[in-house]
């Protein structure tokens, strides 16, 4: 009896997390009918689980009777981001040791990308981006490599929503042009910002494996020092670091069965 109750509790927990992930994927308000279609769960099951999540503050019900993620998740997200930065530090430090340039970890944050961890280069002339800074997706290596992990319609929506201002003469400001580049970025497994965010600066970024556009690792430095040959040598090192971080985080790209 106890074992059966425990199994039922684990299944309910799996399903509750699935609903939270589906609400996040929806990017805004979501109806019970949409949750039922996307999850395959019965409407009665969803109502029961959502009532519990609302009671705990993890979900809010709007006057329209649609649902959004609740404010209590903000605290959990902030703490998780701090822990992610802690776990990433040794991987970034090893990249700096081997490549010699500043290493970063960034995450998708709405229609921007936010830097959550950094280990600076030891060179006196080095790139520095404040941890917590949010930047545009279209002109950064981390932004482009994260866009390449998304469905094209989602990538377009984020580009239009966030805007594509020209940061330098090399910035791509046309969404169609950038969207045409994304399949090649996805295929090769990395993206390069070649003076598109800041003149004279080159950045190469790879996604952290896990089946989503959650995070990316990059190195950045003066273009004269981080030449194209150096970029080619950096890519496998970045991919190895990203895979190691993903393993440490236990990310396998899958979702619990509902």
N, C-alpha and C positions, 0 to 999 in steps of 0.2 A: 504493500500500500504506500509506504513511504517512498519506495523507489519510483513508483508510478507518478506520485506527486512531484518528485524531483524532476523527472523527465518532462512533465508538463510545464513546470516552471522554466526549465531551460528553453523549451520550445517557445514559450511566451516571450522570453527575453530576446531570443533570436528575431522573433516577429516584430517586437517593438523597435529594435534597432533597425530592422529593414524599413519600417515605416518612416523613421527619422531620416534615413538615407534617401528615401524616395522624396520626402518633403524638401530636403536639401537639393536634390537633383532637379526638382521642379522649379527652383529659383524664385519662388514666391508663394502665393496662395494656392492651395490645392484642395479639391473636393474629395469627399469620401469615395465617390464613384471612380475618380481617377486613381486613388490609392488601391481600390479593389482591382481595377484593370491591370495596374502595373505590378501588383504583388501576387495576384492570384488567390488572395485570402477572401473569406466570406465577409460581407459587409457587417454582419453581427460581430464577428471577431475583431474587425477594425474598430468598430464603435467602442467595444470593451477596452481595447488597448489604448485607444486615443483618449478615452476618459481618464485613464490612469496617468497618462503622460501630461494631460492638461492639469490634473490635480497636483502633479509634482512640479509644474512650471516649465516643463521641457517643450510643451506645445501650447499654442494659444488658439482659441476659437474666435473667429471674427464675427461681427454682426451678420455677415452674409452666410454664416454657418460653414464657411471654408476654414481651413487650418493653415497655420504657419508655425515655424520653429519658435520656441519660447525663449525668453531672456535668460533663463537659468543655464542654458547651454553656453552663454557668453563666458561665464566663469570657467566652465570646463574647457572651453576652447583656448582661453588665455593660458591656463595652466598646461594644457597639452602642447601649446606652441613653445612654452618655456622649456618643457621637457624635451621636445624635439630638437631644440637648439642645443641642449646639453648633450644629447646623444650624437648630434652631428659634428660637434667640435673636433673630436679626434680624427674623424674622416677628413674634415676640411684641413686640419693641421698637417696631415700626411700629404695632401695635395700641394700645400704650400712648400713643404720640404722638397718634394720631387720636381714640381713645375716651377716654383719660384715666384708665382703670382698670387694675388689675393683670391681666396676661395670663398664662395657664398652658397648659402642655402636659401631658396625663395619658395613661396607658396602662392597659389592662386587665391585671390581675395576679391571676389566679385568681378568687376571689370578691370581690375588692376592686379599687379603682382606685388607681394610684400616680402622684403628681405627679413628673415627670421634668425639667421646666424651668419657670422663672418669671421674668418681668420685672415688678417692683413699680411701682405707680402713684407719681407724684410728689407726690400729695396727702399732707399730714401724717397725715390719717386715711385709712388704706387697709387693704385685705385682704392678709393674708400667710399663706401655707401653706408649710411647710418642704418643699423638694425631697426626695423620698424618702418622704414621708408617705403611708401607705396609708389610704384611707377607704372607707366603705361605698358601694355602688352606688346604693341606693334613694333617697338623700337629697341627692345631688349632681347638678349639671347634667351634668358629664362622665360620671358613672356612668349616668345615665338615657339619655343619647344613645348611649352604647356598648351598653347593653342593647337599645336599639331596633334595633341592627344585627344582633342575633342571632336565631336561630330561637326561637319562643316557649317551646319545651320547655327549651332551653338557658338562656334568661333566667330561667325559673322555678327551674331547678335551682340557679343561682348565687344567686338571692334566698333560697331556702330554706337553702342551705348557709351563706351568709354572715350570715343573720339580718337583721332589719329593725327595729333598735331606734329608739325615738322620740327624736330629737335635739332637737326643738322641738314645740310644739303643732301645727305644720303638717306634720310628717313623716307621709308615707303609710307605714303599717306592715302593710298587708294586701297580700300578693302579687297576689291577683286584681285588686284595685283598680289597682295599678301596671301590671300586665300589660295592662289595658284601655286605659291611656294610651299604651302604646308604639307602636301603629300610627300614631296621630296625630303622635307625635314623629318617627317615621320619615318620614312624608309631608311634614311641614313642614321637616324637615332641621335642627332644633335642639331643645334642651331647656332649660328654665328651672328653676333651684332658687330658689324664692321664699320664702326664710326657712325652708327645710326642714332645712338643716344647721346654720345659726346664725341666731338671731333678728336681724332687721334687715338681713340681707345678701342680696343678689340676685346670681345668677350665670346667665350664658347660655353654652351650649356647642354646638359643632357637631362632627361627626365629621371626621377626616382621611380623604379619599376613598382607596379602595383595596380595596373589596370585603370588608372584614373589620372586626371591632370592635377594631382594634389601638390607635387613638389618637384623642384629641379635643383641641380647642383651646377655651379659654374665657376670658371676662373676668368679673371679680367686683368688687363694690363695695358701699357702703352703699345700701340700697334707696331712700333719699331722693335719692341722686345718680344712681343707675342705674335710673331710672324705666322704665315700660313703653314710652314713646316712645323712650327711649335704647336699650332692648333691640331694638326694631324697626330702628333705625338701625345697631346693632352687628352684627346677623345677617349681612347681606351682606359686611361687612368681615371678619368671622370666616371666612365661607365662602371668600372670596378668599384669605385667609392660609392656610387649610387646603389649598386646591387648589394654591397655590404650593409649600407644603411637600411635598405629595404628588408634585408634578412633580419637585421637587429630589431626592426619594428614589427616583424612578423607579417609583412604584407605579401600576399600571394596573388593579389588581383581578383580574388573570388569574393562572393557574398554568401552568407549562410543561407542554406536552403530554407524556404518559407513553408 
